Amino acid sequence: MMGKRELQDMAEAGLEAAGDLEAEIHLENYAHGLTRFSEGQIHQNISMHGVYVTARMFDGRRRSEVTGAAPDSDAVVAAVRRAREDLAGGAVGPKRFLPGADSGCVRQPDEGEVPGFDPSVLGDGADWRSRETERAIEVIEREGPRPFGRVTTDFSERLIMNTCGLISYAPRTGCDVSFTAIRDTGYGYSERHASSLDDINVPEAASEAAGGCNMSRDPEPFPEGEYPVILLPYAAADLISFVARLGADGEAVSEGRSFMSGCMGERVLSDNLSVYDDGTDERGCPVLFDGEGVRKHRVDIIRDGVASDVLYDQTTGAAHGGGSTGHAPVGRAFGSIRGSVSVSPQNLFLAEGDATVGEMIEDTELGLLITTLHYTRVVEPRNVVITGMTRNGTFLVRNGSIVGPVKNLRFTDSYVRALNDVTHVGSESLRCGEGVGSVRVPALRLGGLRFTGTTDF
């Protein structure tokens, strides 16, 4: 861990080299550890670490960006000089308004607890990955299936500075597990994500994957059509993520490209759904400031089914008479994603309801219980029409009971349409997703999802 002071010294050297031009310096010190296993044997164990810089220069409507390794201040200065040289041929866009010092966010471990940061990940991460991999393999094999999966640990500390006086700095950690269990024709899946090693129950996750696998063996064919569905959190997360990412972009809303366009203050989803983004909530994946260094706060996108608020970065917020909501995409260690991605909800939540999955099953005369959705792709973005497949356990529910597994189905439907008929919202939520950003959701029961094709598996 380098700490704020060392990263700030490097950034200050870069800003000095910017001269009289506006500039941003992003520095990220990261460490990533990954352990993969297949058929109960570890086959990949890697560790990566380094420091990366992204230097951005602005001159009116022109901008340039250079990203590279940053072992020292000289490398940061070199990136700034290269960005300055590239500025003459840089991309032309809306005038950029840099956030000022009052938008910054500085959280350091020596100033108290930092949301989303557990120092034990730095010291014990490798031992934890080895130990928990062995435990997962043991649990899954004991229940019969063949185990596959990965266990990861991550650390990063980001610092953003600009020529308008903004300074933002915070460290964060993460640990993630993802398990797949396979037995004959059965497949099971589970995942867990947290900021602290102590917050992941690996045996529980492994047992979940193994149990789902054993239940899903020998699936029967089932015809296409529209059916009520019970979505476990892994599947529900896909719906909420697409709806928020395609619908809550403030610029898309103003330009008529969102299902929320012209509907602010009106009901757009079922009135038992509330979707919000909050980078400070430790139940998710805390990211305390965005890709421009603007500190985060809670934004209620959908409140009781009503379109309530939208997301902006600094430039789009200024263009629409306001400011940033703290949703500029966060650059990553291997290069910025800012150039091709608009504003992004990075810490999504769907508020819990009061139903259990058991109650959802009991209230279903004929329907399907779905573990995960796979290979989901956008067909039509304005109404969030998505196509994809079920995966890792799809079960027929009849007369209030699970009667057996069915073969996977393809669906094509508007998530907005489907989320306008939510009959039950689960009382317990699960954090899904990985890396920078997450979505925490409960299980959902929908009145109908349109299945357009069948499979042989």
Summary of the structure (lengths in Angstrom):
residues: 457
radius of gyration: 23.2
end to end distance: 47.5
largest distance: 72.3
contacts: 1693
relative contact order: 0.14
helix: 25%
strand: 41%
